[in-house]
């Protein structure tokens, strides 16, 4: 299985409850940013630029756990910033796991190996290590020599200790598909539990020449999707089809709400038009109808997983062939 059976069962129950309640707009993954400070300054990252005025701020353990309860999403992605430099990140993870929520702790890997003794390898926790290419490419993007080797060593250490480890790769303009294939082969040999891939988003204030247009994205991901029989992707098959231009999807920005030290970010993880002080206010006050391809120019080239993975899941009920592909991919691969 690509996902632990506990996650598959938990998500299925959650989705059925939402359908029975008649809910059309509901969260699937809480993007929880306990802090926005990072130990790297990667090309293509908008966070440390957008939130430069509050890099010294962080959410407390209590605020993080209250946000988990307030949102109610079954999956929590701990992101930022670099979550592992939060002094209470172990208490945050333990508190979320105690609520039987699934935690994806996103990290660049620099502080990961030394942090492993602070966590327990349970089915509800996965480390997600960001790798954007092989050593030369990854080190150039992160702006620091040696980051690739440190991350790979951390992945191996975590696997030896019994943790689930997944990876996340962002595709930019000029990305070499053959290099990505070589990276994924290496990660497969190491034994990672899943590989996620997504195009970058053209954040304001970041040079546009590193980001893909939708047409460029389709071409690159048609090649990447061909690896699906050799690579354990933890993207859904529907989302990979969407990236390759084989499936039309509309963004569902409410599916991945973001909570950070400024509040609940509106409208989505990628665009900031304001912050609300409660999740209910975010859902009630955000004019969702104004966002998406053809509605807001900032959305024109967006194909990022946090806006479209939930859309791909929603499409399963309308597409039997896609549903069967997803079942086969998760249970029989």
C-alpha positions in Angstrom: 0.0 0.0 0.0 1.2 3.5 -0.8 -0.6 4.9 2.3 -0.9 3.1 5.7 -4.2 1.3 6.0 -5.0 3.5 9.0 -4.8 6.6 6.8 -6.9 5.1 4.0 -9.6 4.0 6.4 -9.6 7.3 8.3 -9.9 9.4 5.1 -12.6 7.1 3.8 -14.7 7.5 7.0 -14.1 11.3 7.0 -15.2 11.7 3.4 -18.3 9.6 3.9 -19.3 11.7 7.0 -18.9 14.9 5.0 -21.0 13.5 2.2 -23.7 12.3 4.6 -23.8 15.8 6.1 -24.1 17.4 2.7 -20.9 19.4 3.1 -19.4 20.6 -0.2 -16.6 22.7 1.3 -14.6 21.1 4.0 -10.9 20.7 4.9 -8.9 17.6 4.1 -5.4 18.7 5.1 -4.5 21.4 7.7 -1.3 23.2 6.6 0.0 24.1 10.1 3.0 26.4 10.2 4.2 26.6 13.8 6.8 29.1 12.7 8.0 30.7 9.4 11.7 30.9 10.2 14.0 28.5 8.3 17.6 27.4 8.3 17.7 27.8 4.5 16.7 30.4 1.9 15.7 28.3 -1.1 15.2 29.8 -4.5 11.4 29.7 -5.3 10.3 29.9 -1.7 7.9 32.7 -0.9 7.5 32.2 2.9 10.6 33.9 4.3 10.0 36.8 1.9 6.3 37.2 2.6 6.6 36.9 6.3 9.9 38.6 7.0 8.3 40.8 9.6 7.2 37.9 11.9 10.1 35.4 11.5 10.6 35.7 15.3 7.0 34.6 16.0 5.8 31.1 16.6 2.7 29.2 17.6 2.6 27.6 21.0 1.8 24.0 21.5 -1.6 24.9 22.8 -2.3 27.1 19.8 -1.3 24.4 17.4 -3.5 21.8 19.0 -6.4 24.2 19.2 -6.0 24.8 15.5 -6.1 21.0 14.8 -9.4 20.8 16.8 -10.9 23.9 15.2 -10.2 22.8 11.7 -11.1 19.1 12.1 -9.1 17.9 9.1 -7.9 14.3 9.4 -4.4 15.1 8.1 -2.0 17.7 9.4 1.0 18.9 7.4 3.5 20.5 9.7 5.3 23.0 7.4 6.7 26.5 7.5 9.5 27.5 7.8 11.5 24.6 9.1 9.3 22.8 11.8 12.2 21.0 13.4 13.7 24.2 14.7 10.6 24.9 16.8 11.7 24.1 20.4 8.4 22.2 21.1 7.9 20.4 17.8 8.0 17.0 19.6 5.2 18.0 21.9 3.2 19.4 19.0 3.6 16.1 17.1 2.8 14.0 20.1 -0.4 16.1 20.8 -1.6 15.7 17.2 -0.9 12.0 17.1 -2.8 11.6 20.4 -5.8 13.0 18.6 -5.4 10.3 16.0 -4.7 12.8 13.2 -2.1 11.9 10.6 1.0 14.0 10.7 3.3 14.8 7.8 6.3 16.6 9.2 7.8 18.5 6.3 11.5 19.2 6.6 14.6 20.0 4.6 16.4 17.3 6.5 19.2 19.4 8.0 18.0 19.0 11.6 16.2 15.7 11.1 18.8 13.0 12.1 19.6 14.7 15.4 15.9 15.1 16.1 14.9 11.5 15.6 15.2 10.5 19.3 12.5 13.0 20.1 9.8 11.1 18.1 8.2 7.7 18.1 7.8 5.7 14.8 4.0 5.3 14.8 1.7 4.8 11.8 0.3 8.4 12.3 3.7 10.1 11.7 5.6 10.5 8.5 8.7 12.7 7.8 8.5 14.4 4.4 11.9 15.5 3.2 12.2 18.1 0.4 14.5 17.2 -2.4 14.5 19.1 -5.7 17.1 17.2 -7.6 20.4 15.4 -7.2 23.2 16.9 -5.2 24.4 19.7 -7.5 20.9 20.9 -8.4 19.5 20.5 -4.9 22.4 22.3 -3.3 22.1 25.2 -5.8 18.4 25.6 -5.1 18.8 25.5 -1.4 21.8 27.9 -1.5 24.0 25.7 0.6 26.6 23.0 -0.3 26.1 19.6 1.2 22.3 19.8 1.9 21.5 16.9 -0.4 24.0 14.6 1.3 22.7 15.6 4.8 19.1 15.0 3.8 19.9 11.5 2.3 21.8 10.5 5.4 18.8 11.6 7.5 16.4 9.6 5.4 18.5 6.5 5.8 18.8 7.0 9.6 15.0 7.5 9.9 14.3 4.3 7.9 16.7 2.4 10.1 14.9 3.7 13.2 11.5 2.5 11.8 10.0 5.8 10.7 7.9 6.3 7.6 9.7 8.7 5.3 8.3 10.3 2.2 9.8 12.9 -0.1 8.6 16.0 -1.8 10.1 17.3 -5.1 9.2 20.7 -6.7 9.6 20.9 -10.4 10.8 24.2 -11.9 11.5 25.5 -15.4 14.6 23.9 -16.7 14.2 20.7 -14.6 15.8 17.8 -16.4 13.3 14.8 -16.4 16.3 12.4 -16.6 17.7 13.8 -13.4 14.3 13.5 -11.7 14.1 9.9 -12.8 17.6 9.2 -11.4 16.6 10.9 -8.1 13.4 8.8 -7.8 15.4 5.7 -8.6 17.8 6.5 -5.8 15.0 7.2 -3.3 13.3 4.0 -4.3 16.5 2.1 -3.6 16.8 3.7 -0.2 13.2 2.5 0.5 11.2 5.7 1.0 7.6 5.1 1.6 6.3 7.5 -1.1 7.4 10.3 -3.4 5.4 13.4 -4.0 6.0 15.7 -6.9 4.5 19.1 -7.7 5.2 22.1 -9.9 6.4 25.3 -8.2 4.1 28.3 -7.6 5.1 31.7 -8.9 5.1 33.6 -5.6 5.1 37.4 -5.7 8.6 38.7 -5.2 10.3 35.6 -6.6 11.8 35.6 -10.1 9.1 34.4 -12.5 11.7 32.8 -14.8 12.0 29.7 -12.6 8.3 28.7 -12.8 6.5 26.6 -15.3 3.5 27.7 -17.4 0.6 25.2 -17.6 1.7 24.0 -21.0 5.3 23.5 -19.9 4.0 21.7 -16.8 1.9 19.3 -18.9 4.9 18.4 -21.1 7.3 17.7 -18.2 4.7 15.7 -16.2 3.8 13.5 -19.1 7.4 12.2 -18.9 7.3 12.0 -15.1 4.0 10.1 -15.1 5.6 7.4 -17.2 7.6 6.4 -14.1 4.5 5.4 -12.1 5.1 1.7 -12.5 8.6 2.0 -11.1 8.1 4.8 -8.5 5.9 4.7 -5.4 4.2 8.1 -5.9 2.0 9.3 -3.0 0.3 11.8 -5.3 -3.1 10.4 -6.4 -3.3 9.1 -9.9 -5.9 11.7 -10.7 -3.6 14.5 -9.7 -0.8 13.1 -11.8 -3.2 12.9 -14.8 -4.1 16.5 -14.2 -0.4 17.6 -14.2 0.0 15.7 -17.5 -2.9 17.5 -19.0 -5.1 14.4 -19.2 -7.7 15.4 -16.6 -9.5 18.7 -16.0 -9.8 19.8 -12.4 -10.9 23.0 -10.6 -9.0 24.2 -7.6 -10.6 23.6 -4.1 -8.6 26.1 -2.0 -10.6 25.4 1.2 -9.4 21.8 1.2 -6.0 22.8 2.6 -6.5 25.7 5.0 -3.3 27.3 6.4 -2.8 28.4 10.0 0.4 30.3 11.0 1.4 32.9 13.6 -0.6 35.6 11.7 -3.8 33.6 11.8 -5.8 31.6 9.2 -4.4 32.5 5.8 -6.9 33.5 3.1 -7.6 32.3 0.5 -5.0 29.5 0.4 -1.5 28.2 1.2 -0.1 30.0 -1.9 -2.0 33.4 -2.0 -2.4 35.8 0.9 -5.2 38.4 0.8 -5.6 38.5 4.5 -5.7 36.5 7.8 -8.6 35.6 10.0 -8.6 34.8 13.7 -10.7 31.6 13.5 -11.2 28.8 11.0 -15.0 29.4 11.0 -14.3 33.0 10.0 -11.9 31.9 7.2 -14.5 29.6 5.7 -17.4 32.1 6.1 -15.7 35.3 5.0 -13.4 34.2 2.2 -15.0 34.9 -1.2 -14.0 31.5 -2.7 -15.8 32.2 -6.0 -13.2 34.8 -6.8 -10.3 32.4 -7.0 -9.2 29.8 -9.5 -8.0 29.6 -13.1 -9.7 32.2 -15.2 -10.9 34.2 -12.1 -7.7 35.5 -10.5 -4.6 36.1 -12.6 -2.4 34.8 -9.7 -4.1 31.4 -10.3 -3.4 31.2 -14.0 -0.5 28.8 -13.9 -1.1 27.1 -10.5 -1.2 23.3 -10.5 0.1 22.8 -7.0 -1.0 19.8 -5.0 -2.4 21.7 -2.1 -5.1 23.1 -4.4 -5.8 20.1 -6.6 -5.2 16.8 -4.8 -8.5 17.2 -3.0 -10.1 18.0 -6.3 -8.7 14.8 -7.7 -10.1 12.8 -4.8 -13.5 14.4 -5.3 -13.4 13.4 -9.0 -13.3 9.7 -8.0 -17.0 9.5 -7.5 -17.7 10.7 -11.0 -15.0 8.7 -12.9 -15.2 4.9 -12.3 -12.0 4.3 -14.4 -10.1 6.8 -12.2 -11.5 5.2 -9.1 -10.3 1.7 -10.2 -6.9 3.1 -11.0 -6.7 4.7 -7.6 -7.7 1.5 -5.8 -5.2 -0.6 -7.8 -2.5 2.0 -7.2 -3.0 2.1 -3.5 -3.8 -1.5 -2.6 -2.2 -3.6 -5.4 1.1 -1.7 -6.1 
